[in-house]
Amino acid sequence: MLNTDKGVNKSNFNATGIKCLKYIPGIYSMIVSMDLELKDRPGQLVQALKPLSTFGANIMSVLHHHDQRTPRGAIPVQVVFQLTNGKLNDIIAELEEGGVRIVCVGKKLMYEEVTVILIGHIVHSDMGDTIDQIDSTGFAEVVSLSISMPAINEPSSASLVINAVDMAQLGKALDILRRVALEKDLLVIEPIEKDQLSVKT
């Protein structure tokens, strides 16, 4: 199995006996860029990252400019993380209580996320093209792909995690996926609450 990110949380069978995803739509995620100033002492970076772990943030990148100094003589650090529980203010408060100077908090990006399953001859259907047709929209992208192949000539399955800027755009991304899947003779297994992701015309 090829897994480019997180695995699939599968549960519940639909009426046809095909395994479906249990998905709760409308869960917002936040991507935050935070610039910090740390004292030039051992353990400061670990201490600064601890509140993010405490409040469930998913750290995406850390830029530690150890060879640079701010006018105050501190080390500049930029942290980018994902948060899904609205605990940003708690993170900021705990950082400040720990003596970490927060220079600025960057633009927050809100998005919707959904996981779908494709079944068919995935490898021979040019998955790169399928992903590109979603990524090229500018409002949605495939952020995770996991493929399970039982045998080279047998149908395989792929789990795709798609992010979009809002629920309406997520519905449009799913419309694209449905069209592409139809062209490539692939079966799309959508979230149980799929009606809430349909685009109103």
N, C-alpha and C positions, 0 to 999 in steps of 0.2 A: 504494500500500500504506500502510495506517495502522499505525504502530508506536508503541505507548505506552511501550515500554521496550526491552529487548534483543531481538535477532532470534532466529530459530530455528536451532539447530544440527542440520541434517538429515543423516542417513546411513542406509544399508542399505534395501533394498526387501524387503517381506514377500512371502509366496507369491502374493499377488494382484497384485503389481506396484505396490502403493501405497507411496509413500515413507513410511518410519517414522522415529521418533526413536530414536537410541541413547541409553539412559539407564541410569545405574548407581544403583540405589536405595541408601538408607542413608547418604547423604552429609549430614552435619550442618552446619548453619550457626549462627553465633553472632552475636547483635546485642548490642553493648556500648555503654553510656553511660559516658563518662569525664569527670570534672571535673578541670580542670588549673588551675594558677596560673602565669602567664607574667610575666616581667620586662617592665617598660615600656620596651622597646627595639625599634627597627626590626628586622624579620626574625624575631622570636621565634615568631610563629604559623606561618610557613613551616617553621621549624626543628622545631617541635613536631609538625607533620603529616608530616614526612619519614619517621619510622619506620613510620607506618601504610602509606605507599606502598611502603616497602622490603619489608615483610612481607605485601603483597598484600591489605590491608584495603580495603574499598569504603566510602568516607566517605559517609554519608547526610545528615548535617547538622553545621554548626559554628555555635555561638552565641558570638560574641566580644563580651563586655561591656566595650568599651573605655572607657565613661564611668563604670565602677565600679571600686572598689579593694577588695582584701581587707585585713584588719588588718595584713598584712605589706607592704602597698603594691603588691601584684601585681595583674595583670588576670585576672579569672576567665574561663575558656573551657570550654564544654561541647562535647564531640565525641561523636557517635553514629556507629558504623561497624559494618559487617558483616564477619565473618571466617569463612572456611571451611577454614582449614588448621591450626587449633590453635596459632597463633603469638602468642597474647595475652601470655604471659609474656615472650616475646622483645621485644614492643613495649614493655611496661612497663619492662623492663630498659634498653632503649636510651633511652627517655625520661628515666629517672632518671640514666643516665650523661651525658646531655646537659644536665643541670641543670634539667629540667622537674619541678616539684612536682606529684605526683598526689594530689589531695585524696581522691577516692574513685572506685571502679569500680562502675558500677551493675549491676543485675540482668541476667544473661545469659539470652537467650531462645534455646533450641534449637528447630530446626524441620526438617522434611523438605520437599523440593521436587520437583515433577515437572512436565514439560512435555507437553501433549497437543495434538492437532490436531482441530479440528472442520471438517467439510466439508458444504456444503449452501447453502441460501439464508440466509446468516448475517445479513445486514443486515436482512432482513425478519422475522427470528425473535426480535427484541427481545433483543439481547445483554446489555443492561442488566439485564433480568430474570434471565437465566442467571447472570450474575455475582453478583447480589444473593442468589440462592438458596444460593450457596456462602459468600459473605461473611457472611450473616446467621446462620450456624451458631455463630460465636464461636470455633471451633477451626480454621478454614481460611479462606483468602482468595485471590482472584485478584490477583496482584501485577504481572502483565504481560499485555498483549493486543496481538497483531499480526494484522491482517487483510489478505488479498490478494484483490482483486476484479478478475477479468479483464474482465468486462462486467456491466452493471447487472442483466440478466435471466438471467445464467448463475450456476451454483453458485460460491461463493467458499470460501476456507479461512481459518481463524483459528487462531493459535497462542496457547494459554493457559498461563501459568506459575502453578501453584497451590502455595501454602505451607500447611503444617499443623503443629500442635504436635508430632505424632509420626507414625510410620508407620501406626498403626491409624486415626487420624483422617484421614490422607491417603486411606486406602482408603475411608472413609465419604464423603469429599468427591467421590471419583471415582464412587461409587455414585449420589450426587446428580446429578452431571454426566451419567451414563449415562441416568438416568431422564428428565431434562429434554431430553436430545438425542433420546430416543425419542419424547417428546411433540411435539417440534418437527421431527421427521423429519430429524435431522442425524446424520451418520456421525461416530463418535468413533474416532480412531486413537490407541491407547494406547501406553505404553512397551513395548519388547520384553519386558522382565521383568515384565509386567503381573500375572502370577500372584502375585507377591510383594506386590502392593498390594491383593489382594482381601480383603474382610472375612470373617472366619470367623463362621459362624452356627451 
